[in-house]
Amino acid sequence: MTTFEKIGWTLGLSILFLALFSTSLIIWGNWNDEWNGYYAEAPLVSDGSCNIAVIPVMGEIGIGYTPEETVGEFVGADSVVADIALAASDPAIAGILLQIDSPGGTPVAAEIIASAIKNSELPTIALIREIGTSAGYLVASAADMILASPFSDVGSIGVTMSYLENVAQNEQDGLRYVPLTSAIYKDYGSPNKPLTTDERALLERDLKIYHDHFVALVAENRELSITEVAALADGSSMPGSLALEHKLIDRLGDKQTAQEIFAKHLEIPEDEVVFCE
């Protein structure tokens, strides 16, 4: 065998080995992906027997996901957003019912949920049960329609930054606050020191900014004027019947009412509107 023939055989065997090795990697990779569920279909809200996703917003609204042990007491914005996305990805789902039972929470978390609701193409009804106030109402306001009971607590448009000052108690306990900051306002709002006039002015400045943004969001979501919402934004809540008069909700009703509305909107018989629960 000549030198050139040897080189040819060597190259041929090398190419064959590389081809077999590459094929093995592809086969192993596909098997590994299947084993780890990478090719698994996304979970569906409906098993085919229902067509309206029911998404609960129950408890204080905050950032993050809802821990299983806090269901009903705390609801994470990321969990609600994920539920909305899941409903949108399910071809069997024709609408979303938000069941709201929340006294409020953080403005950022509420705005995250409200944004996800507005960006969803599915028709959405917010059903306020016992309470939908403050951040809870902000979430509801993003829906296409809001229902509530005459006995529901609705509204409370406003922001609070109130806190309990510990200065007198600390003095009684023999404790003394030692300020060590690199900037004059770094520890303003600390419950362990008296609030100065300048510090209060800063907090009240921020409160007004948050308040005005809250009012603007509700006005936009409810298609009301800033003046109309501002007149109601004194922090108080009201029964569902009064909220209807002030256009904070669209109808008095319950889940049956929501079923009727979905049926009319989707142009299907009422008994074909089935909630996924």
Secondary structure, 3 states (H helix, E strand, C coil): CCHHHHHHHHHHHHHHHHHHHHHHHHHHHHHHHHHCCCCCCCCCCCCCCCCEEEEEEECEEECCCCCHHHCCCEEEHHHHHHHHHHHHHCCCCCEEEEEEEECCECHHHHHHHHHHHHHCCCCEEEEEEEEEECHHHHHHHCCCEEEECCCCEEECCCCCCCCCCCHHHHHHCCCCCCCCCCCCCCCCCCCCCCCCHHHHHHHHHHHHHHHHHHHHHHHHHHCCCHHHHHHHCCCCEEEHHHHHHCCCCCEECCHHHHHHHHHHHHCCCHHHCCEEC
